[in-house]
Amino acid sequence: MQATTTKWRYGAVIFDLDGTLANTFPTVVRIFNRLMENRTGRVWTLEELIPYFGPPETMMFRSLFPEATDYEAIAGEFYRLSREDGEGIRPFPGIERRIRQWREAGIKLGVYSGASTLAARIRVEHAGLLDLFDAVLGGDEVVHTKPHPEGIFKLLDLFQIAPPATLYVGDMVADIMAGREAGVTTVAVTWGAGTREELLTAGPDYLIDEPAMLDQILLS
């Protein structure tokens, strides 16, 4: 009997990181609070921090600490804490197995995060996935951050692949907007920070509730 060959619909899959690829928020909030509690006099919740997420940390710190002058020292401390504290950072269930399968099939794999490239690589490494990705791109390597599509275009150029052959997976409205502007197929996931209602208003090509649904999209 002749073996069947899996036919994949896409040649590249790009993931947002936080809340999409891996469960990072509890760790990220813990690290931010180690920086912020002494400076602001209190502990911050994820809900309070989410409006600041999107641009890289160097820009976030200027919004969080507008009176500070030691931003370089703050950033250095943040990266030191990030390297030391990866407790709890894990891929969402079912993600790693699928990524390994796609890599073996020759599908290009990327991460495009609003965090800096250094912070993103640290978190992806903590999640045990760094060796599976062809590229990890952060918001400090683009002029225009999400929802602008610049970061996605940079990865498409690196992978030498066209937008219609690419899937972008994210958990926030800004992810879906960036993907739509880039002309790639967009997948909104409900296990991250964005609500179903918010994501639906962004008009993703797909809205999914569990990683297993990615199989149907790539094989449809």
N, C-alpha and C positions, 0 to 999 in steps of 0.2 A: 504494500500500500504506500502511495507517495505521500510524504509529509506535507502538511499545509503550511503556508507561510503567512504570518500575521501581516495584514495590510493596515498600516498606520495612516491616519488622515493628515497628520501634521508632522512637519520635520523639525519643529522646535517648540519647546514649552518654556515659558518664562514665568517665574513665580515672584510675587511679592513675598516678603519674609515674615514680618511680625503679624501674627494672627492668621496667616495663610499657610505658609510652609511649616512653621513650628510654633509651638506654644511658648512664647517668649515674654508675654506681658507681665506675669508675676515677677519674673527675675528682673526685667527692665525697670519696673516700678520700684522694686527694692533697691536697685542700684541708684536710681535717681534720688530716692529719698535719703540715701546715705550722703548724697551731695547736698540735698536741699534742706534737710531738717534744721541744721545749724544756721543756714542762711535765711530761712523763712520762718523758723520757729514752730513748724508743724509738719505733720506727715500728710502727703498728698495721696489721693486715690487715683486709680486708673482713669476714672471718668473725668477727673480734673485735668489729668495730663494729656488725654487724647487730643484736645483741641490744639496742643502744641506740637504733636507728632506730625510728621510729614517732611519738613526740611531736615537736613543733617543736624547733629547735636550742636555744632558750633553756632548755628543760627538759633536753635532752641534756647541755648543758654543766654543769649542776648535778650530774648523775650522774657525768660523766667527771672533773670537777674539784671534788669536794665541799669542798675546803679553800679554794677561791678566793673572792675578794670582789669581783672586777672583772668580773662577768658582762656588764655592758653593753659594756665595752671588748672583751671576747672576741667578743661577738656582732657588734659593729661591724667588727672585723677579719675575721671570717668572711664577712660580706656583701661587704666590699671585695675579698677574695680571690675570692669567687664571681663577682663582676662581671668581674674581670680574667681569670679562668681558665675558659674554656668549651671548652678543647681536648679533643676526643674526645667531646663530648656530641652525639649524633646520634639521630634517631628510629630505632627498630628497622626493618629492611628491610620495605617494604611498608606501613608505618603511614601515612606522610604522604600517599601517593596515595589511600588509602582515606578519610582524614579530609577531604581536599579534596573528594572525591566526595560524602561525606555532607553536608558543609557546603553544597555546591551544591544538594543535594536538600532543604535546609531542616531537616535533623536538628540538634537542639540538641547542642552539644558542650561538655563540661566536664572539668576536671581537679580531682580531690580528692586532695591529698597530705598525708601526715603532717608534712612539712616546713612551715615558715612560708610564708605567702603570698608574701612578698618573695623568699625563696629559691626557691620553686617557679616564680614568674614569671621569675626570672633564668635558671633552667635551661631552661624551656620556650622562652624567647627564644633562648638559645644553640642550642637544637635547631632553630630556625627555624620554630617552630609557633605562636608567641604570637598572631599575627593570625588564626589559624584557630579559636580557642576563644572561646565566648561568656562563659566565666567560668573563673577559676583560684582555687581555694579551698585555703587551708592550715590546718594544725592549730592555728594561733594564733587562728583565728577561730571556734573552737568551744569549748564548755565541756568536752565529752567527746570525746576523740580515738578513733580506731579501736582496737578493733572496734565501738565505739558507732556507731550510724547517723546521729548528728546532722548530720555534714557532708553526707551524701547527701541528707538531708531538706532542708537549706538550699538545695541546688542544685535539687532538685525544686520547691521553692517559688518560687525565682527563675525557673525555666523554665516554671512553671505547667503541669506535666506529671505524670501519675499514675505511681506505681511500676511497674505492669505494662507501661507503655510505655517503660521505661527499662532500659538495659543498663549494668552496672558491671563494668569490666575491671580485674583486679589480679593481682599475682604473689605475694601473701602471704596466709596464713591470716586475718589480721586484716581484709584487704580483703573476703574472701568472707564472713566473719562479719558485717561491717558491711552488706554488700549484702543478705544474707539477712534481717537484722533490719529493713532498710528496705523489704523486700518487692519489690525489683527483681530482674531476672534477672542472675545472677552468672556471670562468665566468668573462670576461672583460667587464667593463662598460664604455660607451663613455661620461658620464656626469661629469667626473672628470678631472684630470690633464693630463692624457695620451691621445695622439692623436689616432685616429682610425688606422692610418698607423703603428704607433709604436706598438700598441697592437696586431695587426694582425701578425706582425713579431714574436711575442712571442708565437704564436700558441695556443691560448686558445681553450678550447672545445666549448665555446659559446662566441659570441660578441653581446652585447645587447645595445639598445639605450634608453630604458625606463624600470623602475622597473616592470611594468606589465608583461614584458617578462619573469620574474623569475617564474611566475605561470606556464607557459608552460614547463619550464625546470623541475621544481619539480614534475609536474604531468605527464610528458611524459614517 
